[in-house]
Amino acid sequence: MKRIRSRISERKSDGRAKRIPIQLIDLIEQERCNLGKVETALEVLIIALVHQDAESGDRPYYANLVELALEPLKRSLERLDTVRLDRAMATG
């Protein structure tokens, strides 16, 4: 049986270590990178919309809509941080 390399986090109360498989860490980091690109694009879009919306007072303020989409994205990026996941697995 092939063993999966894994990263050891803190030890559980019974002394055994919880492990996050390296493949899972790699996958999470790749997805965080993709989400980070989306985050950056949305932040640039907000800047563009703020300037465009300032020039045209007779239409909806779209920058607020982009900010609404950006908030859960940022929370997801933060929760998927492998250091945070390691800590969460260690605490239960």
ChimeraX attribute file (.defattr): number of C-alpha atoms within 10 A of each C-alpha:
attribute: neighborCount
match mode: 1-to-1
recipient: residues
	/A:1	3
	/A:2	4
	/A:3	5
	/A:4	10
	/A:5	11
	/A:6	14
	/A:7	13
	/A:8	14
	/A:9	17
	/A:10	16
	/A:11	14
	/A:12	13
	/A:13	10
	/A:14	6
	/A:15	8
	/A:16	10
	/A:17	15
	/A:18	18
	/A:19	16
	/A:20	18
	/A:21	13
	/A:22	13
	/A:23	12
	/A:24	12
	/A:25	19
	/A:26	12
	/A:27	11
	/A:28	16
	/A:29	16
	/A:30	12
	/A:31	14
	/A:32	20
	/A:33	13
	/A:34	12
	/A:35	16
	/A:36	15
	/A:37	12
	/A:38	14
	/A:39	18
	/A:40	12
	/A:41	12
	/A:42	17
	/A:43	16
	/A:44	12
	/A:45	15
	/A:46	19
	/A:47	12
	/A:48	12
	/A:49	17
	/A:50	15
	/A:51	11
	/A:52	14
	/A:53	16
	/A:54	10
	/A:55	9
	/A:56	10
	/A:57	9
	/A:58	8
	/A:59	7
	/A:60	10
	/A:61	15
	/A:62	14
	/A:63	19
	/A:64	13
	/A:65	11
	/A:66	15
	/A:67	15
	/A:68	10
	/A:69	12
	/A:70	19
	/A:71	11
	/A:72	11
	/A:73	17
	/A:74	14
	/A:75	10
	/A:76	13
	/A:77	19
	/A:78	14
	/A:79	14
	/A:80	16
	/A:81	14
	/A:82	18
	/A:83	13
	/A:84	12
	/A:85	16
	/A:86	18
	/A:87	12
	/A:88	13
	/A:89	17
	/A:90	17
	/A:91	12
	/A:92	8
